[in-house]
Amino acid sequence: MRRSGAKLVSCTENIDDTPSGRLLYGLLAEIAEFYSRNLAQEVMKGLLRKAEEGGTPFRAPLGYLNVRVKINGVEVARVIPDPDRAELVRWCFEQYATGEWNAADLVLEAQAKGLTSKPGHSTPAGEVGLTTMYSMLKNAYYMGIISYQGIHYEGKHEPLVEQEVWLTVQDQLAARTQTGDRDRKHSHYLRSTIYCSDCHGRLVFSQSAGNGGLYSYYHCAKKRTRANNCRRPGMRVERIEQGIADFYRRFELKAEHVQLIQTGVRNEFATQQAEAQAGAARAERRQAQLNDERQKLLQAHYAGHVPGDLLGAEMSRLTRALTEAEVELKAARATTTEVEATLSAALVAAGHCHRAYLTADENVRRQTNQGFFAKLFIGHDGSVEQVELNEPFATLMSPTLVQAMAPHQTATIPPQVAGDETDGLAACTPPPPRPTASSAHSANIVTRITS
C-alpha cells in the first residue's frame, strides 16, 4: 500500500505512519494471524477426532452421498450409499477382481451402464475417467476403512465391497503393474484362463484378416515378448475350444465318487470341530495383537517418534493383516450348514459339468472355467495337458485327500481321479501332496471348501 502511495486510516485504532501507529498495526496483525492459525488447528483436531470415531472427515467418494439428517432434533452429518451409483461401483470391483477386465475396458463398460461422477453445486455430473477408476479401485473406503492423514480407522459407513473382493482387486492391480496387460484390442471368453503347456506363459487372443475372412488365434505371450525361447506357434481358437470341451468329459466326476467325497468330508468335518474352534481363537488373538500394534503406532506418531511416510506404510500393512485375519476368522466360524451347502453345490457342478459346458453360452463357459480352474495348460494340438484347480475343487478332487478321509474305501476311487494312466486327470498335474495325518491336513479342509 505504501509503495502505491496509499495510506491505511482507521476510525477506531490509532494506526498511522508514526512508530507507535506501526507498532499497533503489527500487534493487531499478529493477533489476527494467531486467531486464524488457531482456528485451523482446532478444525484439524475436530476432523481427526471424527475420523477416530469412524466418521468421514472429507467428501465421500464416488458411490456415496454426504447428507444431513436429524436425530433427536439435532442435525448431524451422515454418509449413505448413493442409490444411483453404489451398485455400479460394486459391480466395477467385482468385475475387476475376476481378472477379465483391464481398467480402460472397465471404464468404457461402466460408462455404458450409466456410471457418472457426482455433480457439484455448480457443475453437472460427467463421465468417469481412467484416473477416477484407478483411484476408486485402490480406495479402502469401499470396504469400510477411513484413511486420514496416513492413518487407517474402522469407518461407520456401510461398505460397498467385501474385504475378500477388495484384497483380490489389490492383487490384480499389483500383478498388472508388474507384468502389464497390453492385449486390449479383442476379447474372448477363454482369456486369462489358458496358458502355454511348454513355457507356462499366458495365451493371448488376436484376430487376423486374410483370404476374405477374419481368423482368430491364441499366441504365447512369452514368445511374442521374447521373454524366453518358447517356439509355440499360434493356435486356432476352434481347436482350443474343442480340446477344452473334450477335457470336460474326462474331468467330470462319477456319481459313486461324488458320494465318496461327500461322505469323507462330512466325517472329516465332524472330527475337526475342536481344531476349528482353536483356529477361531488364534484368529481372534491375531486381531487383538494387530489392534494393539496399531494403537502403539499411533501413540508413537503422536509423540513425534514415527515420521509420516513410515506411518502410512505401517498402517497399510496392519490394515491388510487385519482384513486377512477377519477372513480367516470368518472361515474358522463356518457352520456345518454352510459347509454342507457349499460342498453339495461344488459336487453337483463337478458331476454334471460336461453336459452343462457343451450347452452353455460363452459367458457361462467363462464362469465355469474360472470356477473350476486357476489355469488350463494347452498343448500343441489344442488339448488340455495340465490344470491347476481352484478351491474347493483342488481339495475335493485330490486323491491324497480322498485316501486320507476314507482309507478303507480307496479301492472304489474312480480312475479319473485316482491317477489311472488310462483315463481322466492322469494327464493333468494334481495338487501337491498333502500330509495324510491329520492335524495339518484336516485343519485346512473346511477353510478350503468354504473359500
N, C-alpha and C positions, 0 to 999 in steps of 0.2 A: 504493500500500500504506500509505504514511504517512497519507494523508487518511482512509483507512478505519480507522486505529488499529492496523494490524498491523505487525509487525516481521519483518525477514529475519534469521534466525540461521543461521550456517554452522558446521559442526563442524570444517572444515579450514582456513578462512580467517578472519582476524580482521576480520570485517565487522560493524560496529555503527554507531550514530548519532554516533560521535565523528568529528572531522575526518579522522583517519588512516583510520578504517574506511570513510568515504565515498570517500576517495581511492582506496583499494584496490578498492572496488566499481566506481568509474569506470574504473580501469585494466583490470580484468577484463572489463567490458562492451565497452570499445573493442577489446580483443584478440579477443573473440568476434565482434564485428561485422566486424573486418578478416578473420577467417578465413572468415566466411560470404560476404562480397563477393568475396574472392579465389577461393574455390571456384566461385562463379557465373561469374567471369571465365574461369577455366580451362575450365569446361564449355562456355562460349560459344566459346572458342578451338578446343576439340575438335570442336564441331559445324561451325564454319566450315571447319576442315581437312577434315572429312568431306565437306562439300559441294564443296570444291575438287577432291577426288579422285573425284567423281562419285557419292558415296553420297547417301542420303536422310536428312537430319538432322531429320526430322519424321515424323509418322504418314503413311503412304502414303495417297493419296486413293482415292475410290471406284473400284473396278476392280482394285485391287492389294491384296496382303496383306504385312504385316510378319512375317517368320518368322526363326527362328534355326536355322542348320544347322552341322554340324560339318565342318571342313576340316582335315585332318591332326591330328585330335584336339582342335582349338580351335573353340569355339563362336563363330560370327560372325553378325551380323545381315544379312539379305538382304530384298529386295523382289521379289516374284514376281507375275505376273498372277493375279487371283482367278478360279478356274475357274468360279465361279457368276455372275460379273458382268462379266468382261472383254469377252466377246463382245457383251453388251448395250450396254456403254459405247461400243465401237467402232461398233456399229450406230447409236447416237444421233448420233455425229459424222458418219457417212456420210450419214444421212438429212437432218440439218440443212444439210449442205453443198449439197444439191440445191436448196435454196430453197423446197421444197414445204411445209416444216413451220415453224410458229411454236413457241416454247418451250413454251407451255401445252399445245398438242396433243401435242407430243413427250413431255411428262411423262406424260400420260394413256396414251399408247400404250406407253411404257416400263414403266409400272406394270402394264399389262395383260400385257406379256411377262414380268413377274416381276422387274423391277429393284427392289431394295430397298437401303436403307442398310446399312452394316456393323454388326453387333451389337457392343456393348461388353461389358465384364466383367460388368456388372450390368443391362444394357439389351438388349432384343431388337432385331432388325432391324425397321425401319419403312419407310414409303413415302417415295420420293424426291420432294421438293417442287420448286417452281419456282426458289427461290433456289439449291438444290443443283444444278439443271440448268444455270443460268447460270454458276455458279462452275466447274462441270465443263467447259463448253464454252470458257471463257476460259483454262483452266489449260494452260500449255505443258508441264507434266509429262507429259502423254499423248503428246507427240511426242518425249520423251527429254530435256527440258530441266529442270534443277533451278534453281528460283528461291529464293534465300535472302538475306535482308537487302538486297533490291533488286538483287542481282547474279545473273546467269544463268550456269550451268555445264552442261557436257555430262554427262548422267547415265549411269550404268552399267546402269540398269534397262531392261527391254525396252519399247520404245514400243508403244502400242496403236493409234496413229493415224499415218498417213503425213503427212509435212510438207506436201504439197500440200493434203491434206484439211483439216489444221488451219488453214492460211492461208485457205482458202476459207471456213471457218466464221467466222474473224475478220472477213472482208469482209462476210459475211452479217449478223453481229451489228452491225457498224458501219452497214450500209445500213438495217437495221431501226430502229436508234436514230435515224437522221436522218429517215427518211421515215415510219416506223411501218407497222404492218400490222394493220388493225382487222377484216379480213374473217375472222372466226373461226367464224361460225355454220355454214357449209356448205362442202363440199369437192367438187371436180370435177377430172377428170384434165387439163383444159386450163389450170388455174390456174397463174399465174406464167409462162405461155408466150405468151399472146396479148395484143396491145396495140391501141389505137385508131389507125387509119391517119391520122386527122385531126390529133390533138394528140400522138400517141405516148405517151399515158397508159396505165397498166395497166388491163386489163379485169377487173373483179371479179365473182365469181359470187354470185347471190342467187336465192332461191325465194319465190314469192308464191302464196298460196292464193286461189282465186276461182272462181265458177261450178262449184262442186263438184269442183274438181281442184287440183293443185299444178303450177305453171308455173315453169320455170327460165329465167333471163335472165343475160346479161352486160351490165354497165353500165360506162361510162368512169369511172375513179376520179377524174380531174381535174374532170369535170362534177359528180360527187357532192360533192367537197370544195371546189368553186368556185375551183379553183386557176387556171383560165383561162376563156375564153369558149367552151369546147367545147360543141356542141349535139347531140352524137351521142345518139340515143335508145337505149333498151335493145334488145338483140337476143336473139331466141330461141336457146337453146343448140343446137337441132337444125339451124338454118340455118348456124351456125358450124361444127358438126361436119361437115356435108355439104360446106361450102366447103373445109375442110382436106383432106377425103378426095379431092375433085376436084383439088385442087392437087397432091397426090402423083402423080397420073397425068402431069402436065406436068413435075414435078420429077425424075422417075425418069430415070437415065442409060441411054442405049442401049448395047448391047454393044460397038459399034465405038468409042464414046467411052471406055468403061472401058478398053479395050485401049490406046487412045492415051495416056490419062493414066498408066497403069501403065508404059508404055514410056518416057514422058517423065520420070517421077520416077526411074526406075532410071538413066536416062542422067545426069540431074542429080546424083543421089547419087554416082555414080561420079566425077564431076568435082569434087566439093566435099569430098573426104576431107581435103585439106590444110586447108581452111577449118574443118572440124570439129575437127581437131587444134588449130588456133590458138584456136578458141573454148574448148576444154577448158583450154588453157594460160591464157587470160585469166581463166576462172572460178577456176582454182587460185590465180592471183596475187591475185584479189579476195578469196578466202578467207583467204590469208595476211595481206593488208592489214587485213582486218576483225579477225582474231585478234590482230594486233599492236595495233590500236586498243583492243581490249578489255583487253589486258594493261596498256597505258599508262593507261587509265581507272581500272583497279583500283589501280594504284600511286599515282595522284593522289588517289584516295579514301582509301587507307590513310594517305597523308601529310597528310590533312586539307584538301586543296585543292578537293575536289569534294563539295558537300553531298548528302545522301541523296536528295532529290527529283530533282535533276538526274541523279544516278547511275542511278536507276530508269528515267527516260525514255531516257537514252542506252543503257542495257543492253537495253531493249526494242527500240530501233531497230537496234542491232547484231545482236541475235538474229534479227530478221526478215530483215535483209540477208544474214546467214549462211545462213539457210534458203533464201532465193531463189537465192543463189549455188550452193548444193548442188543445187537443182532444175535450174539452168542447166547445171551440170557433168554431171549425170545425162543430160540431153538431148544434150549435146555428145558424150558417150561412147556414144551409142546405136549398136548394131551393125547391120550390113546385114540380118541375120536379123530383128531386132526391127522395123526399118522395113518390111521386106517383109511381115511378118505383120500389122502394123497397117494398112498400105496395102491389102492384099488384103481384110481384114475390112471396111474402110471402103467399098471399091468394091463389094464384094458387097452390102452393105447399101444403098448408093445405087442399085444396079442392079435391086433387087427390092423396093423399099420400098412401091410402091403396093399390090401384092397382099398383102404381109405386113401392111400397115396396115389394110386392109379386113377381114382375118380375125382381127385381134388383139383381145384384151380390153382393158379400159380401162387396166390397169397397164402393159401392153406399149405401148399407144399413148402413154402419158405418157413412158415411157422413150425411145420412138422420136422423139417431138417434141423432147425435151430433148437427145437425142443429136445430131440434125441442126441444130437451130435455137436461137440465143440468144433471138430474138424473132420472132413471127409477127404482122404488122400486118394487122388485119381491116378490110375495107371495110363500107359501109352494108348491102350485100346478104349479108354473111357470108363473102364470098370473101377469099382471101389476096391482098393488094395488094403487100406488100413483105415481105422476110425479111432477117434477119441470121443468117448461118450460123455455126455453131461450127466450131472446128478439129477434125479436119483438113479438113473439107469446104469451108471458106472458101478454103483454099489449093488443094485438088484441083479444085474446080469453078470457079475463076476463069478467065475467058477469057484474061486477060493472062498468067496462069501457063502455060496450055497453049500459047499462041503463043510465049512465051519459051523453053519447053522444046523445042518441035518446030515451028519456023517453017516448015519445008518441008512440014508437013502441015496447015497452017491451013485449007486448003480442005475438009478432012474433018471439021472440028469441027461437031457437030450443032447445029442452030439453037436448041435449047432452052437451050444454054449460051453459044453464040457471041453471042446478043443479037438474034436474028431477031425482028422485031416480030410475027410470026405465030404464035409458039409459045413454050411453056415459060417460062423465067425472065425473059423480056423485061419482064414486069410487075413483077419483083422488083428491089429495089435490090441491085446486085452489090457485092462488097467493094471498097474503094478501090483504084484502080490502083496496081500495084506496079512499080518500075523493072524493065525487062526486062534490063538489062545486068548483069550478073551477080553481082558480089561481094555487093552489098547484097541483091539479090533471092534468090540461091541460098543465102546464109548461113542464112536462116531456114526453109528448106523442111523439112529433117529435123526441126528443133525443132518446127515446127507440126504435122507428121504424127505425131510421137511424143507430142505433148502430149495 
